[in-house]
Amino acid sequence: MPSYHLITYGCQMNKSDSERMETILKGVGLESTENQQTADVILVNTCSVRQSAEDRVFSLIHSLQPLKEQRGELIIGVTGCMPGRDRHGALRKRLPMVDLYFPTKDMGQLPRWLGELRPELVNSTDTLDDYLKVHPEYHSHVQAFVSIQTGCNKFCTYCVVPFSRGLEKNRPCQDIVEEIRELALHGCAEVTLLGQTVNSYRAPDPEHFSTENPYKDHFAALLWEVNQIKGISRLHFTAPHPLHMTDEVIDAMTLPAHLNFIHLPVQSGDDEVLRRMNRRYTAAQYLDVVDRLRAKIPHIAIGTDIIVGFAGETPEQFQKTVALYEQVRFDISYTARYSVRSGTAAAKAFKDDVSLEEKKHRWNVLQELQERIVKEKNQTYLGKEVSVLVDRHEPPKITDEMLVMPEKIRESMMTQPGFCYGNSREMKLVRFPGTPDSVGKIVNVRVTKADMWILEGEKL
């Protein structure tokens, strides 16, 4: 059979998009292969959040040049955020060996394009106007990412998303609920709702909300609807915007299926930096959201995103971010060094005047702060039970220490069951001795050791 090889970079939204792309490709007669050397089609789903992400794509595509020269019939395609933001074709000019170059929203045209390039590859050239109508080829039977919106209307000055993905477009709630019901029927237990500002969701078909639904806020109402689906016992969403964390959304997070975790980007703790970022809230308003979350859900774990070294950020302004971090005591933070993105408002209006060395220093300050706080907070789990959705199993490994042990002891250790891994409802990574048959199941684990990035325990 004709085959494709799909490479995905970037966020969970990109991974979800790739699952839909796989459904389209398999639907027209192609099969997946891990072997680039034999694939008829190689597709790269790209990320543009930072320059380093795009540099990785250029490096990968140029590494495929010898294969393209050897196999002239090979089709190389690039999709995702890079083509989406490349309005004037400057990035495209650097990839002359690429045959297909298209934004995510146009993936429904793949059957036609492949048919034009190599008619023998596809059994159909039917196209789709809305790729979100495609039910994805999910890679996990028990966990799934479900997109509820694409694009963004916020126009943060550092961000390419409104250019790469367009303005905000919300899926009908009926389509979302039907997709999740189908997932539940096939054994899915955990769903993560995806959107660029996921809690700004506005249903284009609010008449399909149940008459029993108690919420007026459309995102809160959607959370309620998902909670009614039998089999979905773990519900999460990412990434919300602080502006749209209404009291109803917070109340809906107390419903039974919702995980005890939220990832709430802050980006900076200084009001002037936030203004230049066009984040549309102050540090005090962000802290108010945190206070309202903890008042309703006292032990909720909170993650965030932070940018250090944004244009014009002074040492004093950075210290306000440090102070906010200390006050909130985040459970995890994804910290990025500011990277200028061409076409954004920040690239046009502000000078990138914080040195790379200073950006690295500020990143290290927050990293050390995070490690200290996370280790301290994780100690509260010692001796407690946590609910874990097991997503992988690793057999015992031979270590350097084992090589010098007596053979009988080493053989005995190698007959042990290995370790199971999964996340708790607070999105803490948990490891415990177990067998492969635990994968895909929700189990209770008593925590016996709490390290910085992992809780260890025993299955109950």
N, C-alpha and C positions, 0 to 999 in steps of 0.2 A: 504493500500500500504506500501511496505518497505520504511523506511525513513532515512534521514541523518541529522546530526546537524553539521554545519560548523562554526568554530571559527577562526577569522582572526586577527593576530597581525601585526603591522608594517606599512609600507609605502603604498602609493597609488598603487605602482606596485603589492604589495601583494594583495591588495583589488581587483585589476583588474584580477590577477591570480585566485582568489577565484571565481570571476564571471564566468570565463571560466570553472573552476572545477564544478560549479553548473550546467552548461549546459551539461557537460559530465554525471554527476550523474542523472540528470533528463532524459537524453536521453536513459538511460538503465533501466528506470522504477522506480527510487527512487523519493520521494518527500521530500521537506524541512520541518523540524520541529524545533520549539524553545525549545522543551522538551527533555533534555538530557536523562531523565529517560526512555523514550520509544523509543529513536532512535535506529535503527539497526546499524548505522555507525556514529561514531563521528570522525571528521577530524579536525586537528589543523594546520593552515597555519602559520608558525613561522617566527620570525625575529631574526637576530643575530647581529644587529648593535652594541649593548652593552650587557655586562654581565647581566644587570638587565632584559633585554628582554628575555634572555634564562632562567634566574631564574624563571621568570613568567610562562614559559612553563613547566618547571619541576614541579612547584607547582601545576599547573592545572592538569597535567597528573596524578600525585600521588593522587590528590583529586578524580580522577575517579576510583581508585583502588577498593573501596568497591562496586561500581556499576559493575565493571568487574567481581568481585568475585560472585556477586549476579546473573549476567546474563552472563554466560560464552560464549554465542553466540555473544555478543556485539563485534563489530570490532572497534578498536581504531587505527587511522592513524595519523602520523605526517609527514608534508611536509614543503616545503618552504626553508628558508636559513639555518636553523640548520642542516638538513640532507645533504644539498648541500655542506656544508663546513666540514662535519664530515668524513674526508678521512679515518681515522684509526678506526672509530667506537667507540671512547671513549665516546661520548655523547649517542650513542645507548645503551651502556651497562648500562646506568643509567635509562633506560626505558624498563625494561623487559616485562611490561604488554602491550606494543604496538605491534600491529599485522602488520601494514604497516608503513614503514619508507622510504621515497623516496624524492629526490630533485624535484623541480618544473617541470623541463624539462621532467620528466617521468610521469606526471599526465595522459597522454594519455593511460597508461597501466592499469588505475584503473578498467575498466570493466573486464579485464582478472583476475586481482588479486582478485576482489570481487567474481567473479565466481568460483575461485578456493577455496576460504574460505567458501562461502555460495552460492551455485549455485541457490538457490531459490530466491535470492534477485534481480538478474538482468535478463533482457530479451534479453541481447546481451553481448557477450564478445569481440566484435570488438575493436581493439586498434587504436591509432593514433600516428604517428611518430612525428608530429609537433603540439603541443598543441596550438600554436598561430594561427593555421588555424581554431580553434573553435571560432565561434561568441558568445560572452559572454551573460550570463543571466543578463542583466543590471538591477541594482536596482532602477535606476531613468530613467524616460522617457525623461527628458529634459537635463540631464547632463550625460556625459560619459567620462571615462578614456580609452584611446586607446593606447596600447603598440605599439611602432614602433621599439623597439630594446630590447634585453635582454643582460645581461652580461656586462663586462667592460674590457678594455685593459689598463687602466691607472695605476693600482697597487699602489694606494696611500698606504703608509706603514701601516696605522692604519686600513685599510678597508678589510672586508672579502668578498666583493661582487665578485671579480674575482674567488674566491674559491667556493663560495656558488652558483653562477649563471653561472660560466664559462666565456669564452672570449666573446667579443662583437659579437652579431649576429643581423643583421638588417633585418627587414621584407621587402618583396617586396612592392614598392610604390603602385602597382596596388591593392594588398590586403588591404592596409591601406585605400586607397581612396574608395574602394568598401564598406568596413566596415562603413566608415563615411557616405557615401551616403545612406546606409541602415538605419543608425541611423537618418539621417535627414528626411527620408521618414516617420519615425515613430514619428516625432515631436521633436527630439533632437535639442536643440539650442546651447548648449555649449559643446565643446570638449577640453579635456586636453590630449596632446600627452605625452607619458611616455617613458623614457629611462634613463639608469644610467648616461650617458653623452649624453643627447638627441640630442644636436646640432652637435655631431660628426657623425650623420646619413649619411650612404652612401648606396644609393639604389642599390640592386643587379640587378634591372631591369630599368635602367635609360631611356631605350627606351620608357617606358610608360609615361614619362613626356610629357605634351602637347608641341607641336611645338611652341605654343605662349608663353610658359613659359620664362620669361626674365632672370632667374637666372641660374648660373653655379654651385653654391654651392648647394649640394643635399638637405640639410635641408631647406635652403631658398626656393628652388624649391618646396619642399613638402608643406611648409606653403602657397605658392602661389596656389597650387592645391586645398588645403582645402578651401581657400578663395573663390574658384569658385563654391563651392557646395551650392546650394540654401537651405536656412533654417539655416545654421550654422552662427550665428551672433556673437558668442563669442568663441574665440580660444586662448588657453593657452598651455604652455609646461613646463615640469619640468623633471629633473633638468639639466640645461645646464652647460657646463664647460667653464671657462673664455677663455681657449685656442682656442675654436672654435666659439667665438663670432665675426664672420667676418662682414665686412661692409654690405655684401649682406643679412646676417641673420638679422642684425639690420634694414636694409631697409625694409625687408619683414615684420618686426614687425609693420610697419606703415600702412599695409593693413587694410581694414575696419573691419574685424572680430576680429583682435587681441586685447586682453585686454591690458589695460594701466598698466601692471605689469610684472615684471620678478623676479624670484627667482634665484639668482646668488650666489652660495656658495663661500665664501672666505676662511674660516677655520682659518686663522691667518693673522695678519698684519705685522708679522716679517719675513724677507726673510730667515733667517737661519732656523726658525721653518718650514716655507713652504718647504725649501729644504729637511729637514728631513722627512717631510710628503710626499715628492715626488709629490708635486702639480704641478710642472713644470712651474710656473710663479712667478714673484716677486710682491710685494705689488704695485709697480709703474705700472706694466703691468695690474694688476687688476683695478687700478684707471683709467688707460687709457680706459679700456672697459666702465667703468661707465661714463667717460667724453663723449665718442662717443655715448653712449646710450642717454644721456641727451641732446647732441647737436642735435640729430635727433628727440627725443621724450622728449621735455623739462620737462613735468610734470609726467614722468613715476614714478610709485612707485616701490621701490626695496626692496626685502627681501633677506635674506642670511642665511647660516649655519656657525657656529663658534664652534671650539673645544677649551676649556680652559684646562690648565694643561697638555698639551701634554708633552711627555717625554723630560726632559731637559729644558722646557720653564721657563726662568728666569722672575723675576718681571719686569725687564726692557723690555724684549721681549713682555710680556703681555701688557705693557703700549703702545707699538706700535699698538697693536690690538685696544686698547681703542681710540688711536688717529685716526686710520683709520675709526673706527665707527663714531667718531665725524665728520670726514671730509665727509663721504658719507651720513650720517644721514639716516640710513635704516628705512624703514617703518615697518619692522618686522624682528626679528632674532630668529632662533632656535639654542639656545646655549646648548652645551653638555659638560659635564665633561668627560675628556678622560678616556676611559675604555680599558684596554689591551685585545686584542682578540688573542687567541691562533692560531698559524699558520701564523700570519701576519709577515711582515718584521720588524715592530716596536717591536713586542714582542720578536723577536730574537736578534735585534741589539741594542735596547735602554732600559735603565732602567726607570721604571715608578717611578720617584723620586720626583714628586710633591705630597705633602700630600693631603689627602681627604679634610682636613680643608681648605687648600689653594685653592684647586679647587672650593670648595663651595664659598669661598670669591670672587674669580675671577668671578664666575657665577653671584653672587649677584651684583658685580660692573656693569657688562654688562646689567643685568636685570634692574637695576635702571636707567642706561643710556638709555636703550631702552624705558622705560616707560616715561621718560621725553621728549625724542625726538618725540615719537609717539604722545603724547598728544599735543605737540607744533605744529606738522605738521597737525594734524587733525583739528586744528582751521581754517585752510585755506578753509575747506569745508563748514563752516557756511554760510547759506543763499544761497548756490549753489545747483544746481540740479545734482543728480547722477542717473545713470541707474542701476537698481537692478534686478537681476534674483532671484525671490522669491523661496526659497527651503523648507520653513516650516512655519507652523502657530501654535501659542500657544494660547489657550483660556485664559481668565482672571483667575488669581489665587487668592485664599483667603490668605491674608497676616496677620501677627500678628496685624498690625495697623488696618486692616479692622474689626477684631473681636471686637474691642471696639467701633466701630462706631454704630450709630443708625441703626436699621435693614433696614429701607427704603433706607438709603444711601448705605448700603452694597449691598442690592438687586439691586439697580440701577447700581452700579459699576460692578456687576457680569453679567449684560446684555450687557456690552460693547463688541465690536467685538473681542477683543484680539489683538495680535500683529503678524505681518508677519516679517520674517527674510530672509535675502539674502545678497549676496556679490555685491558690486559695481564693475565697470570695473577696479578699482584700488585694488580689493580684500580687500576692507574695509567692515566689517560686518555692515549691516544697519538694523535698526528696525523701524517699523512704524505701527500705528493702522490700522488693516485690517481684512479681512475675509478669510476663507479657500479657496475661489474660486480664490484668487490671486496666490496660489501656482502653480509653473510651468510657470508663466508669467513674462515677462520683463516689469517693470514699472518705471516711473520717480518719484523720491522722492526729495523734498526740505529739506535740512538738517537744523534742528532748534537747535540741541544740539550736541556737539562733545566731547565725553569722550575718555578715553585712548584706549579702545578696541572696541568701538561701536559708530556709528553715528546714531542719532535718528532724525526722521523727519516726514513729512506728504506726503502722496501720492498725486500726481498731476493728 
